[in-house]
Amino acid sequence: MKRLPPLNALKAFAVAAREGSFTHAGEVLHVTQGAISRQIKQLETALGIALFNRVHQAVELTPAGKELAETLQRLFGEMEVAVNRACGQHRPEMLTVNVPPTFATRWLAPRLSDFRARFPHIDLSITTDRISTLREARSLDCLIVFAQEPWPRTACEPVMKECHVMVSSPALWRRGKPPAISGSTLLHVLDGGQRLPVWEHWVAQHGPQELDVRPGLNFSTLDQAISAAIAGAGVVIVDQAMVVRELQSGELMRHNDLCVEGPFSYWFVLPGRQTTTPARVHDFKTWLLAKAQA
């Protein structure tokens, strides 16, 4: 069997892959950027493959490097668990995660029984605080953020992108036809006091161009707007992933087959700069991404 590369080189590579920077990896491991670069070069020579592409002042993983990085993250996490078990630490592991309110109640909550069945040793602590900076997220293991772009200088992966559809309560329908939006109450969602331009985007793509989208009811969360729509308060443009149960049960009905891809996405963020990703975080992320893809 081929001899394994030095553990220090593997660790340096794993951290550099996670941080996306040799300099940041050096800060995490308390060595110089040059030391990280030499260890990774040593690893590439030993393996006979390139792990990073050097592009100007930045580095990016090659396909082989990405595959190796994902495997090492998992293995280092399993090593952490094994060491804890060997030391007699059998208590449930606590995973702290912050998610957007509507994502928590309408997407995550219905799937938590599956997570618990798969990972009974992980206790989830879920919060829905409004967090917008890494400093605010330092006490968390991970978080889901709702944003147009990934957070800079941190490990950030896309979970799902919005797909907006028009829905309303069947109580508003007449003879199998949806209510005309020109005469309907439009339901809006606020973000930090500003109304999200969801209706504007819909009209820009699908019309009617003469529709005045300014009047209507405003809600601080999408969950509130959905609840109002179920109660028959009006028509709402909503991310389809957030109303799966309501569409299946008939509490809400789609007006048509049209869809508008929203400018926002849900992102999985690792706020810290750990040398390795803890096994509980890796397990949660893998489960989350698999559920989102399904």
Buried (B, 14 or more C-beta within 10 A) or exposed (E): EEEEBEEBBBBBBBBBBBBBBBBBBBBBBEBEBEBBBBBBEBBBEBBEEEBBEEEEEEBEBBEEBEEBBBEBBBBBBBEBBEEBEEEEEEEEBEBBBBBBBBBBBBBBEEBEEEBEEEBEEBBBEBBBEEBEEBEBBEEBBBBBBBBEEBBEEBBBEEBBBBEBBBBBBEEBEEEEEBBEBEEBBBBBBBBEEEBBBBBBBBBEEEEEEEBEBEEBBBBEBBBBBBBBBBEEBBBBBBBBBBBEEBBEEEBBBBBEEEBBEBBBBBBBBBBBBBBBBBBBBBBBBEBBBEBBEE
